[in-house]
Amino acid sequence: MIRRKTAVTVGVVVLSTTVGASAQTPTIHEATGANAAAIQTEVDAFRTELGTLNANGPGSVGSGRREINWDAVPDADAAPGRFPGNFFNQNTNGLARGVEFTTPGILSQVSADAVNPTATPVRFDNLNATYSTAFAAFSPERLFAPLVSNLMDVTFFVPGSTTPAVTRGFGVVFTDVDTADAASMDFFDAGGNLLLSRNVLPTAGNASLSFLGVSFADAVIARVHIVCGKAAAGATDVTQDPVAGSDVVVMDDWILGEPVALPTISVSDVTVTEGNAGTVDATFTLTLSTATTQAVTVDVATADSTATTADNDYTQVAETVTFGPATAQTTATVTVPVNGDTKFEPDEVFFLLLSNPVNAMLADDQAVATITNDDTAPTISVNDQQVTEGAVGARIRFTVSLSNASHQTVTVAFSTADVTAVAGQDYNAASGTLTFFPGQTSQDIDVLVRGDTEHEANETFTLNLTSPTNAAIADAQGVGTIVDDDVDRVVVPLCAGGVGFATIGTLLGFGVHLAYSRRRCG
């Protein structure tokens, strides 16, 4: 039954408290009544608030508004066919509006117009023969509705692209909202935070029109969740009885603020000189492209490359960075301690990775930190050594040293050479290659000395270093000294015809030792 209604209009509402996660107060334009004239003033006020109507071309012009009235939808995309959810975000002039929508029911439909080639009934009479009397058009003559489900999510993109966007305002004309809880819209920011939840004003009876438009000072709306009636439009809805809970609602005009890309976050590369000890800070600067009234956060974490935490090159960092809206913050820093050492190595790098941005997009998700080496290439040297000969031999241990550690494997050839000591007689010849693995700074070489009881002068040989790799030789020769510890013994007669001999032992460097042995002379 069609009932006569009195037009009711409710004007603009400005909420005085912060709503949801927004640091702004939304302005709400809402109205309801029996016909288009009942809501026209608020629709026009909302349009004026959003700004100039823009051409429907790809790309964002930054301000103004775009509209969808469904009336130019081709017959092929209207009833009885299904309407694609990305129709108004195609990269084509005339279609690009930056709006895409989804519904749990998968399907949606634009009603047919009066001259369609398939003779499909208008205002969804193709779904239910009662609908043409229940639903009115604000801008004749096509309407729009989700099918199977009464729920729909609207998301925004830079028109004609896949770049997520936000808008400062979104409004919808609904038709046949009979009860206060039959239709509503929830507004969310890019982080999924609820900005505002608002029911659509009702007017009892058929063919009424209601408008709800919500705007913010800045573009903060990333998604709108629409509840379109208490049941989905379809053939089973035969009563349109609000008491029975069916109260099917469909939509006409959508009005939206120009979709603009979310602020972007970038991060700078950094270079530090490591130093020989302690730490130096590698400070990364994160930059937000524009200030926003929303709190922007992003997760950051270091990651190894040629510089590693296992090698103690730097200290791992993982944290969440926040750009505070209260101060219109557009820069933030992340500090990573870099550890100093004296190890020779090439310049090394590690990464700072950005992820999980909230209320922004990543223009740059990775920064490179370069640790500049300030250590010199190592040099090789060998020391001099000596050992007392002994009766059965000993070992001379030479120490070959690097001036500082290296990240590379260092090798050097060594071999002994006679001076006054003779290989095979006074010592055993030795040769080979010495290897310093990364981080090692010293190695020993043992040379066997052959002992005897023969008194002789101290003797020497050399250990010579040649053919280095990944290092230079600072001292190529070590001198090995074999210190003699033997005594000469000489027998001297003490009488011409008497008794006894004297044994004179000479110790090199310590004078003469006289010993007496009694023997009979003659």
VOGU-3710 file (C-alpha; in Angstrom, 3 decimals, decimal comma):
1> mirrktavtv> 0,000/0,000/0,000  1,287/3,453/-0,904  0,946/5,929/1,935  1,101/9,708/1,669  4,076/11,161/3,522  5,027/14,580/4,782  8,463/15,804/3,697  10,980/16,011/6,535  14,421/17,554/6,152  17,213/17,548/8,702
11> gvvvlsttvg> 20,132/19,785/7,869  23,839/19,778/8,603  25,210/18,329/11,833  28,733/19,082/13,048  29,847/16,690/15,758  31,647/18,516/18,539  33,734/15,597/19,735  36,451/13,548/18,118  35,020/10,429/16,520  36,834/7,134/16,129
21> asaqtptihe> 40,531/7,489/15,310  40,181/10,842/13,575  41,667/13,995/15,004  38,965/15,933/13,141  35,284/16,454/13,748  33,103/15,223/10,882  30,377/17,297/9,305  27,194/15,372/8,575  24,626/16,360/5,952  21,424/14,350/6,235
31> atganaaaiq> 17,826/14,678/5,140  14,787/12,554/4,391  11,387/13,102/2,815  8,781/12,094/0,322  10,569/13,212/-2,825  13,736/14,658/-4,314  12,843/18,185/-3,300  12,861/17,119/0,364  16,572/16,284/0,302  17,814/18,517/-2,503
41> tevdafrtel> 19,057/21,305/-0,218  21,310/19,001/1,800  22,568/17,197/-1,277  23,527/20,531/-2,827  25,123/21,733/0,415  27,252/18,584/0,513  28,285/19,105/-3,081  29,280/22,674/-2,320  31,288/21,585/0,680  33,289/19,069/-1,341
51> gtlnangpgs> 33,906/21,506/-4,189  33,825/21,680/-7,966  32,549/18,706/-9,966  35,543/17,193/-11,763  35,702/15,498/-15,118  35,751/11,726/-14,814  39,244/11,107/-16,126  42,173/9,060/-14,805  44,407/10,563/-12,135  43,611/12,764/-9,177
61> vgsgrreinw> 43,172/16,525/-9,425  43,591/16,857/-5,655  40,327/18,561/-4,704  36,692/18,906/-5,703  34,281/16,031/-6,137  33,093/13,246/-8,420  29,623/11,750/-8,700  27,941/8,535/-9,782  24,251/8,633/-10,742  24,200/5,291/-12,612
71> davpdadaap> 22,157/6,767/-15,479  24,869/6,497/-18,137  25,604/2,843/-17,406  25,336/0,907/-20,703  22,433/-1,478/-21,102  24,882/-4,374/-21,277  26,012/-3,653/-17,710  22,510/-3,054/-16,327  19,602/-5,358/-15,474  19,119/-8,149/-16,156
81> grfpgnffnq> 22,940/-8,400/-16,205  25,322/-7,973/-13,302  27,290/-4,807/-12,661  31,100/-5,078/-12,232  32,489/-3,711/-8,983  35,364/-1,851/-10,655  33,285/-0,256/-13,407  33,910/3,259/-12,082  37,647/2,856/-11,661  38,625/1,996/-15,206
91> ntnglargve> 41,503/3,872/-16,804  39,169/5,472/-19,327  37,820/8,983/-19,639  34,213/9,114/-18,548  34,521/6,098/-16,250  37,430/6,842/-13,928  36,041/7,947/-10,593  38,344/6,063/-8,193  35,615/3,916/-6,614  35,447/0,148/-6,318
101> fttpgilsqv> 32,962/-1,897/-4,314  32,524/-5,429/-3,098  29,662/-7,311/-1,509  29,553/-10,660/0,297  26,838/-11,601/-2,137  29,334/-11,129/-4,997  26,610/-9,684/-7,225  25,204/-6,190/-7,691  22,893/-4,671/-10,262  21,983/-1,364/-11,886
111> sadavnptat> 18,310/-1,154/-12,785  17,188/-0,949/-16,399  16,009/2,245/-18,052  12,764/2,651/-19,928  14,223/2,104/-23,406  16,533/-0,857/-22,817  16,698/-3,377/-25,689  15,693/-6,374/-23,559  12,498/-4,733/-22,277  13,660/-5,325/-18,709
121> pvrfdnlnat> 11,304/-3,616/-16,205  12,564/-0,440/-14,532  13,409/0,158/-10,837  14,116/-3,529/-10,204  10,713/-4,825/-11,109  12,749/-7,556/-12,801  13,602/-8,753/-9,265  10,226/-8,170/-7,675  7,093/-6,774/-9,298  6,411/-4,521/-6,295
131> ystafaafsp> 9,709/-2,650/-6,410  8,809/0,013/-8,960  6,223/1,397/-6,522  8,546/1,011/-3,495  11,629/2,720/-4,928  11,975/6,236/-6,309  14,847/7,751/-8,266  16,587/10,943/-7,181  18,171/11,509/-10,599  16,073/9,454/-13,012
141> erlfaplvsn> 16,114/6,837/-13,828  18,542/4,064/-12,906  19,054/2,778/-9,319  21,712/0,536/-7,786  21,626/-2,338/-5,276  23,709/-5,232/-3,995  22,158/-8,632/-4,610  22,103/-11,738/-2,407  23,507/-9,642/0,451  22,436/-6,260/1,851
151> lmdvtffvpg> 26,048/-5,327/2,676  28,600/-3,467/0,585  32,116/-2,083/1,061  33,329/0,902/-0,947  37,064/1,534/-1,290  38,846/4,421/-2,993  41,706/4,597/-5,474  43,469/7,260/-7,438  41,036/7,252/-10,389  41,930/4,755/-13,057
161> sttpavtrgf> 44,713/3,119/-11,009  45,387/0,524/-8,343  46,915/3,114/-6,013  44,925/3,220/-2,752  43,412/6,601/-2,015  41,400/8,453/0,601  38,618/10,985/0,281  37,420/13,747/2,549  33,733/13,017/2,023  31,239/10,429/0,845
171> gvvftdvdta> 27,455/10,621/0,529  24,645/8,389/-0,768  20,996/8,902/-1,698  18,896/5,965/-0,443  15,340/5,156/-1,372  12,632/3,605/0,790  14,324/3,673/4,198  11,323/2,842/6,385  12,975/2,256/9,779  15,737/3,954/11,739
181> daasmdffda> 18,073/0,975/11,643  17,403/-0,183/8,096  20,375/1,563/6,454  23,668/2,894/7,765  27,219/3,793/6,776  30,448/3,163/8,675  33,509/5,239/7,746  37,039/3,872/8,214  40,523/5,302/7,801  43,381/3,575/6,007
191> ggnlllsrnv> 44,406/1,805/9,187  40,983/0,222/9,548  39,999/2,498/12,428  36,342/3,461/12,650  35,894/7,178/12,049  32,110/7,354/12,296  29,056/5,106/12,267  25,748/6,717/11,262  22,226/5,471/10,554  20,348/6,853/7,555
201> lptagnasls> 17,269/8,905/8,444  13,995/7,052/7,655  10,631/8,134/6,330  7,844/5,576/6,656  6,086/4,421/3,517  7,081/3,699/-0,063  9,210/5,715/-2,472  10,801/8,020/0,108  14,309/9,404/-0,363  17,015/9,816/2,286
211> flgvsfadav> 20,462/11,355/2,049  23,519/10,884/4,270  26,787/12,631/3,486  29,821/12,785/5,819  32,875/14,956/5,307  36,121/15,762/7,100  38,467/18,703/6,759  41,127/16,440/5,252  41,019/13,306/3,149  40,903/10,509/5,721
221> iarvhivcgk> 38,184/8,121/4,526  39,641/4,961/2,978  36,626/2,673/3,145  32,867/2,958/3,660  30,760/0,009/4,810  27,130/0,321/3,706  24,205/-1,545/5,213  21,520/-1,280/2,548  18,266/-2,364/4,163  17,408/-5,273/6,439
231> aaagatdvtq> 17,332/-7,771/3,613  18,745/-8,108/0,133  16,628/-7,168/-2,843  15,107/-10,199/-4,490  12,073/-12,185/-5,509  11,440/-13,532/-1,992  10,740/-10,020/-0,688  7,022/-9,879/-1,418  5,646/-7,828/1,454  7,987/-4,840/1,931
241> dpvagsdvvv> 6,682/-4,980/5,493  8,963/-3,206/8,006  7,283/-5,071/10,826  8,268/-8,368/9,257  11,815/-7,040/9,011  12,264/-7,116/5,264  12,607/-3,329/4,686  14,607/-3,554/1,455  16,537/-0,411/0,540  18,350/0,504/-2,682
251> mddwilgepv> 20,552/3,452/-3,689  20,757/6,245/-6,200  23,410/8,982/-6,415  26,870/8,626/-4,839  28,821/11,836/-4,185  32,474/11,644/-3,173  35,360/13,970/-2,551  38,157/13,748/-5,101  40,157/10,589/-4,231  43,751/11,443/-3,408
261> alptisvsdv> 46,648/9,117/-2,781  47,559/8,379/0,807  50,613/10,166/2,173  53,760/8,240/1,314  56,657/7,258/3,534  60,213/7,245/2,225  63,496/6,509/3,984  66,985/7,783/3,290  70,179/5,782/2,870  72,988/6,497/5,329
271> tvtegnagtv> 76,784/6,136/5,423  78,927/5,948/8,582  82,624/5,367/9,300  82,876/2,464/11,708  85,730/3,582/13,996  88,122/1,323/15,910  86,109/0,849/19,104  82,770/1,673/20,710  79,773/2,508/18,518  78,727/5,122/16,015
281> datftltlst> 75,081/5,774/15,155  73,663/5,074/11,714  70,662/7,428/11,725  67,975/6,839/9,110  65,474/9,616/8,345  61,895/8,638/7,486  59,851/11,263/5,652  56,076/11,549/5,312  55,132/13,233/2,046  52,422/15,399/3,621
291> attqavtvdv> 51,202/16,076/7,125  47,949/14,390/8,049  45,434/14,506/10,835  45,711/10,737/11,192  48,408/9,010/13,209  50,728/7,369/10,687  52,739/4,339/11,781  55,189/2,032/10,063  57,218/-0,949/11,284  60,986/-0,882/10,763
301> atadstatta> 63,576/-3,623/11,188  67,221/-4,092/10,268  68,342/-6,913/7,978  71,801/-8,320/7,225  73,584/-7,955/3,943  77,388/-7,991/3,831  77,325/-6,472/7,312  75,888/-8,930/9,825  74,894/-8,994/13,450  76,626/-12,369/13,763
311> dndytqvaet> 79,920/-10,648/12,929  79,072/-7,889/15,419  79,028/-5,243/12,696  75,879/-3,550/14,027  73,100/-3,998/16,585  69,740/-5,300/15,431  66,788/-2,883/15,684  63,040/-3,558/15,314  60,415/-0,968/16,279  57,313/0,946/15,196
321> vtfgpataqt> 57,718/4,562/14,087  54,852/7,001/14,594  54,267/10,326/12,866  52,168/12,301/15,324  49,253/14,277/13,868  49,159/16,730/16,761  52,425/18,359/15,620  51,928/17,740/11,890  55,067/15,611/12,045  56,566/14,705/8,681
331> tatvtvpvng> 59,992/13,331/9,672  61,181/10,712/12,128  64,508/9,003/12,751  65,657/5,478/13,501  69,093/4,964/15,073  71,121/1,783/14,635  74,408/1,389/16,598  77,364/0,380/14,403  80,218/-1,355/16,232  83,824/-0,246/15,708
341> dtkfepdevf> 86,751/-2,655/15,189  90,264/-2,785/13,769  89,611/-5,574/11,294  90,469/-4,770/7,702  87,433/-5,400/5,510  85,655/-3,821/2,551  82,835/-1,352/3,029  79,805/-3,320/4,239  76,066/-2,712/4,083  72,915/-3,658/5,943
351> flllsnpvna> 69,273/-2,715/5,362  66,467/-0,969/7,172  63,187/-2,509/5,980  59,802/-0,751/6,241  56,504/-2,649/6,433  52,886/-2,483/7,619  52,200/1,222/7,054  49,025/2,591/8,622  47,301/5,664/7,093  50,067/5,941/4,514
361> mladdqavat> 51,739/4,028/1,704  55,367/3,099/1,239  57,124/5,072/-1,460  60,380/3,394/-0,437  60,397/0,220/1,636  64,148/-0,191/2,065  67,159/1,919/3,000  70,815/0,933/2,736  73,347/1,666/5,465  76,979/1,649/4,300
371> itnddtapti> 79,668/1,067/6,913  82,859/2,641/5,579  85,991/0,744/6,544  88,676/2,897/8,157  91,227/0,144/8,863  94,376/-0,426/6,809  95,290/-3,622/5,026  97,326/-5,883/7,321  101,106/-6,344/7,099  103,073/-9,475/7,997
381> svndqqvteg> 106,128/-9,639/10,218  108,208/-12,344/11,898  110,275/-12,087/15,088  113,853/-13,182/15,916  114,319/-16,082/18,314  117,120/-18,026/20,029  117,402/-21,287/21,889  120,133/-23,110/23,829  121,323/-26,004/21,740  121,306/-28,842/24,292
391> avgarirftv> 122,689/-32,308/23,891  119,595/-33,731/22,265  118,282/-30,654/20,455  115,501/-28,164/20,997  112,994/-26,135/18,991  113,100/-22,532/17,919  109,545/-21,121/17,707  109,093/-18,145/15,391  105,889/-16,090/15,634  104,503/-14,641/12,408
401> slsnashqtv> 102,024/-11,799/13,042  99,476/-9,668/11,192  99,389/-6,009/12,113  95,573/-6,234/12,354  92,847/-8,746/11,600  91,417/-9,102/8,111  88,130/-10,329/6,691  90,143/-12,185/4,044  92,278/-15,304/4,272  95,949/-14,254/4,310
411> tvafstadvt> 98,751/-16,570/3,238  102,530/-16,291/3,180  105,281/-18,739/2,143  108,189/-19,426/4,514  111,525/-21,228/4,277  114,710/-21,475/6,313  118,185/-20,531/5,021  121,701/-21,161/6,376  123,865/-18,398/7,777  126,464/-19,993/10,068
421> avagqdynaa> 124,191/-22,837/11,072  123,949/-25,628/8,512  120,633/-27,295/7,680  120,764/-31,052/8,288  123,641/-30,623/10,737  122,669/-27,876/13,144  118,911/-27,702/12,454  116,273/-29,228/10,252  115,273/-27,169/7,228  111,623/-26,084/7,143
431> sgtltffpgq> 109,370/-24,614/4,448  105,696/-24,301/3,645  102,770/-21,905/3,538  101,236/-20,231/6,549  97,503/-19,431/6,508  95,663/-16,797/8,546  91,920/-17,313/8,459  89,657/-14,238/8,818  90,092/-12,821/12,295  93,410/-14,572/13,072
441> tsqdidvlvr> 96,438/-12,375/13,764  99,305/-14,737/14,704  100,734/-18,151/13,772  103,808/-20,092/15,024  106,499/-21,950/13,054  108,724/-24,449/14,905  112,222/-25,329/13,624  114,005/-28,346/15,157  117,566/-27,679/16,382  120,018/-30,625/16,439
451> gdteheanet> 121,875/-30,948/19,748  125,505/-32,066/20,172  128,377/-31,957/22,733  130,848/-30,196/20,538  131,947/-26,777/21,666  131,432/-24,212/18,942  130,436/-20,589/18,477  126,787/-19,542/18,517  125,253/-20,198/15,093  122,434/-18,601/13,128
461> ftlnltsptn> 119,995/-19,299/10,338  117,073/-17,293/8,978  113,339/-17,843/8,449  112,327/-15,961/5,313  108,806/-14,887/4,304  107,774/-14,564/0,642  104,752/-14,521/-1,697  102,077/-12,968/0,533  98,404/-12,866/-0,485  95,907/-10,262/0,813
471> aaiadaqgvg> 98,651/-8,587/2,857  102,068/-6,987/2,512  105,286/-8,031/4,244  106,638/-5,532/6,760  109,442/-7,755/8,150  110,430/-10,580/5,835  113,148/-12,254/7,899  113,469/-13,752/11,343  116,902/-14,723/12,708  117,231/-17,942/14,661
481> tivdddvdrv> 120,245/-18,154/16,994  121,501/-21,487/18,338  123,322/-20,747/21,594  126,165/-23,236/22,219  126,338/-24,831/25,684  129,321/-27,265/25,221  132,852/-27,178/26,952  136,301/-27,844/25,331  138,595/-30,265/27,352  142,510/-30,315/27,055
491> vvplcaggvg> 145,001/-32,594/29,035  148,213/-30,884/30,219  151,093/-32,771/32,067  151,941/-31,210/35,453  155,421/-32,671/35,961  158,393/-33,610/33,977  158,976/-36,847/35,783  156,545/-36,777/38,597  152,944/-37,636/39,062  149,647/-36,235/37,629
501> fatigtllgf> 147,894/-34,422/34,778  145,730/-31,324/34,703  142,621/-31,123/32,536  141,994/-27,636/31,333  138,469/-27,003/30,235  137,748/-23,775/28,374  134,235/-22,365/28,526  133,572/-19,877/25,745  133,282/-16,482/27,291  133,841/-17,662/30,845
511> gvhlaysrrr> 137,678/-18,044/31,067  139,606/-21,257/31,912  138,722/-24,038/34,326  141,596/-26,120/35,804  141,015/-29,600/37,099  143,755/-31,890/38,675  144,024/-35,573/38,063  146,766/-37,589/39,919  148,814/-39,911/37,737  152,375/-41,179/38,060
521> cg> 154,852/-39,643/35,656  157,386/-41,813/33,918
//
